[in-house]
């Protein structure tokens, strides 16, 4: 079975798209970073190192210091698929991130995005 190409794609390649999507709707790069840190447990410095190293998504999530237990509260549809129904763990983590960025771009309050 071949891996989905997103697994081998670097986070740094997609990251500017996350920022662009957020900024088009009046949100900020620091909010995007806050979401990624909340989801993965990376510090800002660790996030920047992974971006510089061009770490792929599979490694990025596999090495995450502390995946947030509240991420299980993320529900909804991304790319036509319900995130809570995705069985493959790495793909589910990637789609959680996509969903959070979508919520940011739609103007949702950070407290709600971060499931507080």
C-alpha positions as a Markdown table, in Angstrom:
| # | Residue | x | y | z |
|---|---|---|---|---|
| 1 | Unk | 0.0 | 0.0 | 0.0 |
| 2 | Unk | 1.4 | 3.4 | -1.0 |
| 3 | Unk | 1.3 | 6.3 | 1.4 |
| 4 | Unk | -0.8 | 9.3 | 0.6 |
| 5 | Unk | 1.5 | 12.0 | -0.8 |
| 6 | Unk | 0.6 | 14.5 | 2.0 |
| 7 | Unk | 2.6 | 12.2 | 4.4 |
| 8 | Unk | 5.9 | 12.9 | 2.6 |
| 9 | Unk | 5.1 | 16.6 | 1.9 |
| 10 | Unk | 7.0 | 19.0 | 4.1 |
| 11 | Unk | 5.0 | 21.0 | 6.6 |
| 12 | Unk | 7.0 | 24.1 | 5.5 |
| 13 | Unk | 5.5 | 23.6 | 2.0 |
| 14 | Unk | 1.9 | 23.9 | 3.3 |
| 15 | Unk | 2.5 | 26.3 | 6.1 |
| 16 | Unk | 2.5 | 29.5 | 3.9 |
| 17 | Unk | -1.0 | 28.4 | 2.7 |
| 18 | Unk | -2.3 | 28.2 | 6.2 |
| 19 | Unk | -1.0 | 31.7 | 6.9 |
| 20 | Unk | -2.3 | 33.0 | 3.7 |
| 21 | Unk | -5.8 | 31.5 | 4.3 |
| 22 | Unk | -5.8 | 33.1 | 7.8 |
| 23 | Unk | -4.5 | 36.5 | 6.8 |
| 24 | Unk | -7.1 | 36.8 | 3.9 |
| 25 | Unk | -9.7 | 36.7 | 6.7 |
| 26 | Unk | -7.9 | 39.2 | 9.0 |
| 27 | Unk | -6.3 | 36.6 | 11.2 |
| 28 | Unk | -2.5 | 36.4 | 11.9 |
| 29 | Unk | 0.5 | 34.1 | 11.5 |
| 30 | Unk | 0.9 | 34.1 | 15.3 |
| 31 | Unk | -2.7 | 32.6 | 15.6 |
| 32 | Unk | -1.7 | 29.9 | 13.1 |
| 33 | Unk | 1.4 | 29.2 | 15.1 |
| 34 | Unk | -0.7 | 29.1 | 18.4 |
| 35 | Unk | -3.0 | 26.5 | 16.8 |
| 36 | Unk | -0.1 | 24.3 | 15.7 |
| 37 | Unk | 1.5 | 24.6 | 19.1 |
| 38 | Unk | -1.7 | 23.7 | 20.9 |
| 39 | Unk | -2.3 | 20.7 | 18.7 |
| 40 | Unk | 1.2 | 19.3 | 18.8 |
| 41 | Unk | 2.9 | 20.5 | 22.0 |
| 42 | Unk | 5.8 | 21.9 | 20.0 |
| 43 | Unk | 7.3 | 25.2 | 21.3 |
| 44 | Unk | 7.6 | 28.1 | 18.9 |
| 45 | Unk | 11.3 | 27.3 | 18.5 |
| 46 | Unk | 10.7 | 23.6 | 17.8 |
| 47 | Unk | 8.1 | 24.5 | 15.2 |
| 48 | Unk | 10.5 | 26.9 | 13.5 |
| 49 | Unk | 13.2 | 24.2 | 13.4 |
| 50 | Unk | 10.8 | 21.7 | 11.8 |
| 51 | Unk | 9.9 | 24.3 | 9.2 |
| 52 | Unk | 13.5 | 25.0 | 8.5 |
| 53 | Unk | 14.4 | 21.3 | 8.3 |
| 54 | Unk | 11.4 | 20.7 | 5.8 |
| 55 | Unk | 10.1 | 18.0 | 8.1 |
| 56 | Unk | 7.4 | 15.9 | 6.4 |
| 57 | Unk | 3.9 | 15.7 | 7.9 |
| 58 | Unk | 4.3 | 12.0 | 9.0 |
| 59 | Unk | 7.5 | 12.8 | 11.0 |
| 60 | Unk | 6.1 | 16.1 | 12.3 |
| 61 | Unk | 3.1 | 14.4 | 14.0 |
| 62 | Unk | 5.1 | 11.3 | 15.0 |
| 63 | Unk | 7.6 | 13.4 | 16.8 |
| 64 | Unk | 5.1 | 15.8 | 18.4 |
| 65 | Unk | 6.0 | 16.2 | 22.0 |
| 66 | Unk | 2.4 | 16.1 | 23.3 |
| 67 | Unk | -0.6 | 15.8 | 21.0 |
| 68 | Unk | -3.4 | 17.7 | 22.8 |
| 69 | Unk | -6.0 | 15.3 | 24.3 |
| 70 | Unk | -8.7 | 17.8 | 23.5 |
| 71 | Unk | -8.1 | 17.4 | 19.8 |
| 72 | Unk | -10.6 | 14.5 | 20.0 |
| 73 | Unk | -13.3 | 17.2 | 20.4 |
| 74 | Unk | -12.6 | 18.5 | 16.9 |
| 75 | Unk | -15.5 | 17.5 | 14.7 |
| 76 | Unk | -16.7 | 18.4 | 11.2 |
| 77 | Unk | -15.9 | 18.0 | 7.6 |
| 78 | Unk | -12.6 | 18.7 | 5.8 |
| 79 | Unk | -12.2 | 17.9 | 2.1 |
| 80 | Unk | -15.6 | 16.2 | 2.1 |
| 81 | Unk | -14.7 | 13.8 | 4.9 |
| 82 | Unk | -15.7 | 13.9 | 8.6 |
| 83 | Unk | -12.5 | 14.2 | 10.6 |
| 84 | Unk | -13.9 | 12.1 | 13.5 |
| 85 | Unk | -14.4 | 9.2 | 11.0 |
| 86 | Unk | -10.9 | 9.1 | 9.7 |
| 87 | Unk | -9.3 | 5.9 | 11.0 |
| 88 | Unk | -5.7 | 6.4 | 9.8 |
| 89 | Unk | -4.0 | 8.2 | 12.8 |
| 90 | Unk | -1.6 | 10.4 | 10.8 |
| 91 | Unk | -4.2 | 11.5 | 8.3 |
| 92 | Unk | -6.6 | 12.3 | 11.2 |
| 93 | Unk | -3.9 | 14.6 | 12.8 |
| 94 | Unk | -3.4 | 16.3 | 9.4 |
| 95 | Unk | -7.1 | 16.9 | 9.0 |
| 96 | Unk | -7.5 | 18.1 | 12.6 |
| 97 | Unk | -4.9 | 20.8 | 11.7 |
| 98 | Unk | -6.8 | 21.6 | 8.5 |
| 99 | Unk | -10.1 | 21.9 | 10.4 |
| 100 | Unk | -8.6 | 24.2 | 13.0 |
| 101 | Unk | -7.1 | 26.5 | 10.3 |
| 102 | Unk | -10.5 | 26.5 | 8.6 |
| 103 | Unk | -12.2 | 27.6 | 11.8 |
| 104 | Unk | -9.6 | 30.4 | 12.3 |
| 105 | Unk | -10.3 | 31.6 | 8.7 |
| 106 | Unk | -14.0 | 31.5 | 9.3 |
| 107 | Unk | -13.6 | 33.9 | 12.3 |
| 108 | Unk | -14.2 | 31.6 | 15.1 |
| 109 | Unk | -12.8 | 32.8 | 18.5 |
| 110 | Unk | -9.5 | 31.3 | 19.6 |
| 111 | Unk | -11.0 | 30.0 | 22.8 |
| 112 | Unk | -13.5 | 27.9 | 20.8 |
| 113 | Unk | -10.9 | 26.8 | 18.3 |
| 114 | Unk | -8.6 | 25.6 | 21.1 |
| 115 | Unk | -11.6 | 23.8 | 22.7 |
| 116 | Unk | -11.3 | 25.7 | 26.0 |
